[in-house]
Amino acid sequence: MESIKGKVENLRFSTEASGENSSNQIAVFSINGQYIECKSSESIFIEEGDTFAAVGKIKNNVFKVVTYKNITKNIVMTDCSKSYMAWGLMLFVVGTIFLYMYIGAIFMVFGGLIIKGSRDLVAANKLLQEIE
């Protein structure tokens, strides 16, 4: 995970349809020359010139936001890592119970991946608190 902080420049918004009933809001902008993509199923509260801090990963030279804080407006966007952890643990336990049927291994793998993802979210949230 990496972090970035600075003034928002070249802000553009778009919407991505995902299925019949859901969509994602996408904000694309730059901070200190680094292109940033912020995607969320909720509204993204950001304007040109806002001071913005984010944690994420760089993919194809674009910083993909995992969690952020709009410092100007004092708005924080984080994913609920505890619910991900609960789902991951549940799948892992179900997989352990049904391991004798071999299908349990599939549940264990997906449970492990979800647990890893939730740990990444916890790390991202801690890093965001540090850069403020």
SETILUM-647388 format. One line per field, with one value per atom (N, C-alpha, C): atom name; x, y, z; residue number from 0. Coordinates in Angstrom, 2 decimals, padded with zeros to 5 digits. Atoms other than C-alpha are relative to their C-alpha. Last residue first. Example, Ala and Ser with C-alpha at 12.3 -4.5 7.8 and 13.67 -1.06 7.14 Angstrom:
// SETILUM-647388
at [N, CA, C, N, CA, C]
xx [-000.82, 013.67, -000.77, 000.89, 012.30, 000.90]
yy [-001.19, -001.06, 001.09, -001.19, -004.50, 001.20]
zz [-000.06, 007.14, 000.73, 000.00, 007.80, 000.00]
i [1, 1, 1, 0, 0, 0]
This chain:
// SETILUM-647388
at [N, CA, C, N, CA, C, N, CA, C, N, CA, C, N, CA, C, N, CA, C, N, CA, C, N, CA, C, N, CA, C, N, CA, C, N, CA, C, N, CA, C, N, CA, C, N, CA, C, N, CA, C, N, CA, C, N, CA, C, N, CA, C, N, CA, C, N, CA, C, N, CA, C, N, CA, C, N, CA, C, N, CA, C, N, CA, C, N, CA, C, N, CA, C, N, CA, C, N, CA, C, N, CA, C, N, CA, C, N, CA, C, N, CA, C, N, CA, C, N, CA, C, N, CA, C, N, CA, C, N, CA, C, N, CA, C, N, CA, C, N, CA, C, N, CA, C, N, CA, C, N, CA, C, N, CA, C, N, CA, C, N, CA, C, N, CA, C, N, CA, C, N, CA, C, N, CA, C, N, CA, C, N, CA, C, N, CA, C, N, CA, C, N, CA, C, N, CA, C, N, CA, C, N, CA, C, N, CA, C, N, CA, C, N, CA, C, N, CA, C, N, CA, C, N, CA, C, N, CA, C, N, CA, C, N, CA, C, N, CA, C, N, CA, C, N, CA, C, N, CA, C, N, CA, C, N, CA, C, N, CA, C, N, CA, C, N, CA, C, N, CA, C, N, CA, C, N, CA, C, N, CA, C, N, CA, C, N, CA, C, N, CA, C, N, CA, C, N, CA, C, N, CA, C, N, CA, C, N, CA, C, N, CA, C, N, CA, C, N, CA, C, N, CA, C, N, CA, C, N, CA, C, N, CA, C, N, CA, C, N, CA, C, N, CA, C, N, CA, C, N, CA, C, N, CA, C, N, CA, C, N, CA, C, N, CA, C, N, CA, C, N, CA, C, N, CA, C, N, CA, C, N, CA, C, N, CA, C, N, CA, C, N, CA, C, N, CA, C, N, CA, C, N, CA, C, N, CA, C, N, CA, C, N, CA, C, N, CA, C, N, CA, C, N, CA, C, N, CA, C, N, CA, C, N, CA, C, N, CA, C, N, CA, C, N, CA, C, N, CA, C, N, CA, C, N, CA, C, N, CA, C]
xx [000.73, -003.03, 000.89, -000.41, -000.57, -000.75, -001.37, -000.76, 000.35, -000.04, -004.56, 001.38, 000.71, -004.45, 000.03, -000.91, -001.80, -000.64, -001.04, -004.05, 000.96, 000.61, -006.99, 001.01, 000.24, -004.83, -000.60, -001.30, -003.54, -000.17, -000.40, -007.12, 001.32, 000.81, -008.11, 000.35, -000.51, -005.19, -000.78, -001.22, -006.27, 000.65, 000.41, -009.76, 001.21, 000.51, -008.32, -000.41, -001.16, -006.29, -000.43, -000.70, -009.43, 001.21, 000.79, -011.31, 000.66, -000.18, -008.55, -000.77, -001.35, -008.51, 000.25, -000.02, -012.28, 001.34, 000.70, -012.04, -000.06, -000.81, -009.38, -000.67, -001.16, -011.23, 000.86, 000.45, -014.51, 001.18, 000.37, -012.76, -000.46, -001.25, -011.09, -000.28, -000.38, -014.51, 001.27, 000.53, -015.52, 000.36, -000.87, -013.14, -000.53, 000.70, -015.95, 000.77, 000.02, -013.75, -000.69, -001.26, -013.09, 000.02, 000.27, -016.75, 001.26, 001.02, -016.27, -000.20, -000.62, -013.02, -000.97, -000.92, -014.66, 000.66, 000.84, -017.51, 000.87, 000.53, -014.91, -000.88, -001.10, -013.04, -000.48, -000.29, -016.25, 001.11, 001.12, -017.28, 000.27, -000.08, -013.83, -001.12, -001.15, -013.87, 000.12, 000.34, -017.38, 001.14, 001.02, -016.42, -000.40, -000.67, -013.21, -001.00, -000.76, -015.14, 000.68, 000.99, -017.61, 000.68, 000.48, -014.71, -001.03, -000.86, -013.01, -000.49, 000.14, -015.86, 000.77, 000.82, -014.62, -000.02, -000.69, -013.37, -000.97, 000.63, -014.34, 000.85, -000.82, -013.51, -000.81, 000.80, -014.97, 000.94, -000.01, -013.35, -000.95, 001.39, -014.33, -000.14, 000.70, -010.82, -001.41, -000.40, -009.15, -000.74, 000.01, -011.00, 000.23, 000.57, -009.95, 000.10, -000.45, -009.37, -000.62, 000.67, -009.51, 000.52, 000.66, -008.62, -000.81, 000.29, -007.71, -000.73, 001.37, -006.20, -000.27, 000.17, -003.10, -001.46, 001.14, -002.67, -000.15, -000.37, 000.69, -001.17, -000.10, -000.73, 000.20, 000.19, -001.67, -000.04, -000.21, -000.50, -000.10, -001.05, -002.04, 000.11, 000.39, -004.07, 001.20, -000.83, -004.09, -000.51, 000.51, -005.47, 001.04, -000.98, -005.15, -000.61, 000.47, -006.99, 001.14, -001.15, -006.72, -000.48, 000.07, -009.54, 001.33, -000.71, -008.57, -000.07, -001.29, -011.16, 000.62, 000.04, -013.98, 001.42, -001.30, -014.49, -000.21, 000.07, -017.39, 001.39, -001.37, -017.59, -000.04, -000.41, -021.12, 001.43, 000.62, -021.40, 000.48, 001.44, -020.66, -000.79, 000.80, -017.09, -001.46, 001.24, -014.21, -000.77, 000.76, -011.34, -001.36, 001.35, -008.80, -000.66, 000.71, -005.67, -001.37, 001.41, -003.15, -000.61, 000.37, 000.10, -001.49, -000.33, 001.25, -000.34, -001.44, 001.31, 000.43, -000.63, -002.26, 001.50, -001.44, -004.32, 000.39, -000.64, -007.97, 001.50, -001.37, -010.39, 000.59, -000.64, -013.58, 001.43, -001.44, -015.70, 000.46, -000.45, -019.17, 001.52, -001.13, -020.20, 000.27, -000.99, -023.56, 001.10, -001.07, -026.18, 000.97, 000.44, -029.59, 001.11, 001.21, -029.15, -000.29, 001.26, -025.59, -001.17, -000.38, -022.57, -001.27, 001.12, -023.00, 000.55, -000.18, -019.97, -001.18, 000.75, -020.52, 000.18, 000.77, -018.16, -000.72, 000.87, -016.49, -000.63, 001.07, -013.51, -000.80, 001.03, -011.07, -001.06, 000.53, -008.02, -001.07, -000.05, -006.37, -000.63, 000.66, -006.89, 000.04, 001.16, -004.38, -000.53, -000.22, -002.05, -001.30, 000.73, -001.57, 000.32, -000.22, -000.50, -000.85, 000.85, -000.14, 000.38, -000.70, 001.13, -000.97, 000.84, 000.00, 000.88]
yy [-001.24, 013.21, 000.89, -001.07, 010.66, 001.30, -000.48, 008.33, 001.18, -000.77, 007.95, 000.60, -001.26, 006.89, 000.88, -000.86, 004.26, 001.36, -000.46, 002.76, 000.96, -000.95, 002.60, 000.55, -001.25, 000.97, 001.06, -000.66, -001.66, 001.34, -000.48, -002.51, 000.75, -001.18, -002.74, 000.59, -001.11, -005.08, 001.28, -000.44, -007.29, 001.15, -000.81, -007.42, 000.49, -001.29, -008.53, 000.89, -000.79, -011.29, 001.40, -000.40, -012.54, 000.86, -001.08, -012.52, 000.50, -001.20, -014.55, 001.20, -000.53, -017.05, 001.26, -000.60, -017.50, 000.62, -001.29, -018.04, 000.70, -000.91, -020.73, 001.37, -000.43, -022.38, 000.99, -000.97, -022.48, 000.54, -001.21, -024.16, 001.09, -000.69, -026.66, 001.30, -000.85, -027.56, 000.78, -001.32, -028.89, 000.99, -000.72, -031.77, 001.37, 000.09, -033.68, 000.71, 001.41, -034.35, -000.19, 000.34, -030.61, -001.45, 000.82, -029.92, -000.41, 001.00, -028.67, -000.96, 000.99, -026.89, -001.13, 000.82, -025.15, -001.08, 000.89, -023.97, -000.92, 001.01, -022.59, -000.99, 000.88, -020.79, -001.12, 000.89, -019.39, -000.99, 000.91, -018.02, -000.99, 001.02, -016.57, -001.02, 000.85, -014.75, -001.13, 000.87, -013.43, -000.97, 000.94, -012.11, -000.97, 000.99, -010.53, -001.06, 000.87, -008.77, -001.12, 000.88, -007.47, -000.93, 001.00, -006.17, -000.94, 001.19, -004.48, -001.08, 000.67, -002.01, -001.32, 001.20, 000.06, -000.69, 001.26, 003.55, -001.14, 001.15, 006.97, -001.22, 001.20, 009.94, -001.11, 001.16, 013.44, -001.18, 000.93, 016.41, -001.18, 000.17, 018.84, -000.93, -001.28, 020.17, -000.10, -000.79, 016.95, 001.34, -001.35, 014.77, 000.91, -001.07, 011.45, 001.29, -001.39, 008.30, 000.89, -000.80, 004.51, 001.43, 000.99, 001.99, 000.72, -000.32, 004.50, -001.16, 000.47, 003.20, 000.13, 000.28, 005.29, -000.37, -000.72, 005.05, -000.44, -001.40, 004.09, 000.87, -000.61, 000.76, 001.51, 001.04, -000.15, 000.69, -000.50, 001.93, -001.18, 000.69, 000.79, 000.60, 000.92, 002.60, -000.66, 001.19, 005.09, -000.95, 001.30, 008.58, -001.09, 001.03, 012.13, -001.36, 001.38, 015.03, -000.93, 000.76, 018.79, -001.42, 000.60, 020.20, -000.66, -000.79, 022.36, -000.54, -000.53, 020.94, 000.86, -001.12, 019.33, 000.41, -000.60, 016.03, 001.10, -001.43, 014.23, 000.61, -000.43, 010.82, 001.51, -001.29, 009.42, 000.33, -001.16, 005.73, 001.28, 000.19, 002.65, 001.13, 000.33, 003.93, -000.22, 000.65, 004.38, -000.42, 000.30, 006.83, -000.55, 000.47, 006.93, -000.43, 000.68, 009.07, -000.44, 000.23, 010.27, -000.90, 001.42, 011.45, -000.13, 000.66, 014.94, -001.48, -000.08, 016.33, -000.77, -000.64, 015.13, -000.05, 000.14, 014.25, 000.76, -001.30, 013.54, -000.22, 000.08, 010.75, 001.40, -001.32, 010.37, -000.24, -000.02, 007.28, 001.44, -001.35, 006.64, -000.06, -000.54, 003.01, 001.42, -000.76, 001.64, 000.48, -000.64, -000.81, 000.72, -000.89, -002.03, 000.71, -000.76, -003.71, 001.08, 000.71, -004.87, 000.92, 001.38, -002.72, -000.78, 000.89, 000.66, -001.40, 001.32, 002.95, -000.87, 001.06, 006.65, -001.29, 000.85, 009.49, -001.05, 001.03, 012.43, -000.82, 000.43, 014.56, -001.11, 000.92, 016.56, -000.27, 000.67, 018.16, -001.04, -000.74, 019.03, -000.85, 000.65, 017.93, 000.92, -000.72, 019.39, -000.71, -001.24, 017.01, 000.63, -001.12, 013.70, 001.25, -001.25, 010.26, 001.08, -001.13, 006.89, 001.22, -001.28, 003.50, 001.11, -001.18, 000.00, 001.24]
zz [-000.26, 008.20, 000.81, 000.93, 006.85, 000.22, -000.20, 009.89, -000.89, -001.25, 009.88, 000.24, 000.23, 006.22, 001.25, 000.75, 007.02, -000.28, -000.93, 009.70, -000.69, -000.92, 007.28, 001.00, 000.73, 004.61, 000.91, 000.18, 007.07, -000.72, -001.33, 008.11, -000.11, -000.30, 004.45, 001.36, 000.82, 003.71, 000.27, -000.68, 006.64, -000.77, -001.16, 005.12, 000.78, 000.44, 001.79, 001.15, 000.42, 003.45, -000.45, -001.23, 005.24, -000.34, -000.60, 001.92, 001.29, 000.83, 000.26, 000.58, -000.21, 003.13, -000.79, -001.33, 002.95, 000.32, 000.09, -000.80, 001.36, 000.83, -000.31, -000.08, -000.78, 002.60, -000.78, -001.00, 000.68, 000.80, 000.76, -002.26, 000.97, 000.33, 000.09, -000.75, -001.11, 001.50, -000.27, 000.32, -001.90, 001.11, 000.94, -001.19, -000.39, 001.29, 000.60, -001.11, 000.40, 003.67, -001.36, 000.65, 003.84, -000.49, 001.18, 004.58, -000.75, -000.32, 008.15, -001.18, -000.89, 007.28, 000.32, 000.79, 004.34, 000.82, 000.80, 006.56, -000.85, -000.92, 008.99, -000.75, -000.38, 006.19, 000.91, 001.13, 004.73, 000.35, 000.16, 008.15, -001.15, -001.04, 008.78, -000.13, 000.28, 005.45, 001.01, 001.14, 006.01, -000.31, -000.47, 009.47, -001.12, -000.84, 008.14, 000.46, 000.91, 005.38, 000.79, 000.64, 007.99, -001.00, -000.96, 010.10, -000.63, 000.02, 007.13, 000.96, -001.29, 006.68, -000.01, 000.10, 003.77, 001.35, -000.28, 004.45, -000.23, 000.63, 003.12, 000.30, 000.11, 005.35, -000.65, 000.36, 004.99, -000.20, -001.13, 006.76, -000.23, -000.43, 003.95, 001.21, 000.07, 003.30, 000.57, -001.17, 004.50, 000.04, 000.55, 002.00, 001.20, -000.82, 003.46, -000.77, 000.13, 001.46, 001.06, -001.02, 001.32, -000.08, -000.85, -001.40, 001.08, -001.40, -004.12, 000.68, -000.27, -007.37, 001.50, -001.43, -008.24, 000.23, -000.58, -012.02, 001.45, -000.21, -013.61, 000.50, 001.33, -014.85, 000.10, 001.02, -011.26, -001.36, 001.36, -008.29, -000.96, 000.74, -005.02, -001.39, 001.05, -002.41, -000.64, -000.06, 000.44, -001.07, 000.41, 000.02, 000.20, -000.38, 001.34, -000.33, 000.06, -000.34, 000.40, -000.48, 000.05, 000.28, -001.33, -002.06, 000.35, -001.00, -005.05, 001.41, 000.45, -007.48, 001.11, 000.95, -005.57, -000.35, 000.30, -003.75, -001.02, -000.31, -002.11, -000.17, -000.29, -003.79, 000.17, 000.56, -003.60, 000.42, -000.64, -002.71, -000.67, 000.22, -004.84, 000.66, -001.17, -004.97, -000.40, 000.41, -007.41, 001.24, -001.21, -006.90, -000.44, 000.30, -009.71, 001.30, -001.08, -009.25, -000.51, 000.30, -011.84, 001.07, -000.02, -010.26, -000.28, 001.25, -011.33, -000.05, 000.24, -007.78, -001.25, -001.15, -007.26, -000.26, -000.24, -010.31, 001.26, -000.20, -010.97, 000.16, 000.52, -011.87, 000.11, 000.08, -009.83, -000.47, 000.24, -010.44, -000.10, 000.31, -009.02, -000.17, -000.76, -009.21, -000.46, 000.77, -010.33, 000.94, -000.76, -009.21, -000.92, -001.07, -010.32, 000.76, 000.28, -013.68, 001.03, -000.14, -013.40, -000.28, -000.31, -012.84, 000.31, -000.32, -014.50, 000.27, 000.60, -014.26, 000.42, -000.66, -013.60, -000.78, 000.90, -014.44, 000.83, -000.57, -012.72, -001.11, 000.90, -013.77, 000.69, -000.49, -011.61, -001.07, 001.20, -013.26, 000.33, 001.27, -009.91, -001.10, 001.12, -006.28, -001.22, 000.54, -003.82, -001.24, 000.72, -001.96, -000.46, -000.59, -000.18, -000.81, 000.73, -001.39, 000.66, -000.37, 000.29, -000.83, 000.06, -000.80, 000.39, 000.00, 000.00, 000.00]
i [131, 131, 131, 130, 130, 130, 129, 129, 129, 128, 128, 128, 127, 127, 127, 126, 126, 126, 125, 125, 125, 124, 124, 124, 123, 123, 123, 122, 122, 122, 121, 121, 121, 120, 120, 120, 119, 119, 119, 118, 118, 118, 117, 117, 117, 116, 116, 116, 115, 115, 115, 114, 114, 114, 113, 113, 113, 112, 112, 112, 111, 111, 111, 110, 110, 110, 109, 109, 109, 108, 108, 108, 107, 107, 107, 106, 106, 106, 105, 105, 105, 104, 104, 104, 103, 103, 103, 102, 102, 102, 101, 101, 101, 100, 100, 100, 99, 99, 99, 98, 98, 98, 97, 97, 97, 96, 96, 96, 95, 95, 95, 94, 94, 94, 93, 93, 93, 92, 92, 92, 91, 91, 91, 90, 90, 90, 89, 89, 89, 88, 88, 88, 87, 87, 87, 86, 86, 86, 85, 85, 85, 84, 84, 84, 83, 83, 83, 82, 82, 82, 81, 81, 81, 80, 80, 80, 79, 79, 79, 78, 78, 78, 77, 77, 77, 76, 76, 76, 75, 75, 75, 74, 74, 74, 73, 73, 73, 72, 72, 72, 71, 71, 71, 70, 70, 70, 69, 69, 69, 68, 68, 68, 67, 67, 67, 66, 66, 66, 65, 65, 65, 64, 64, 64, 63, 63, 63, 62, 62, 62, 61, 61, 61, 60, 60, 60, 59, 59, 59, 58, 58, 58, 57, 57, 57, 56, 56, 56, 55, 55, 55, 54, 54, 54, 53, 53, 53, 52, 52, 52, 51, 51, 51, 50, 50, 50, 49, 49, 49, 48, 48, 48, 47, 47, 47, 46, 46, 46, 45, 45, 45, 44, 44, 44, 43, 43, 43, 42, 42, 42, 41, 41, 41, 40, 40, 40, 39, 39, 39, 38, 38, 38, 37, 37, 37, 36, 36, 36, 35, 35, 35, 34, 34, 34, 33, 33, 33, 32, 32, 32, 31, 31, 31, 30, 30, 30, 29, 29, 29, 28, 28, 28, 27, 27, 27, 26, 26, 26, 25, 25, 25, 24, 24, 24, 23, 23, 23, 22, 22, 22, 21, 21, 21, 20, 20, 20, 19, 19, 19, 18, 18, 18, 17, 17, 17, 16, 16, 16, 15, 15, 15, 14, 14, 14, 13, 13, 13, 12, 12, 12, 11, 11, 11, 10, 10, 10, 9, 9, 9, 8, 8, 8, 7, 7, 7, 6, 6, 6, 5, 5, 5, 4, 4, 4, 3, 3, 3, 2, 2, 2, 1, 1, 1, 0, 0, 0]
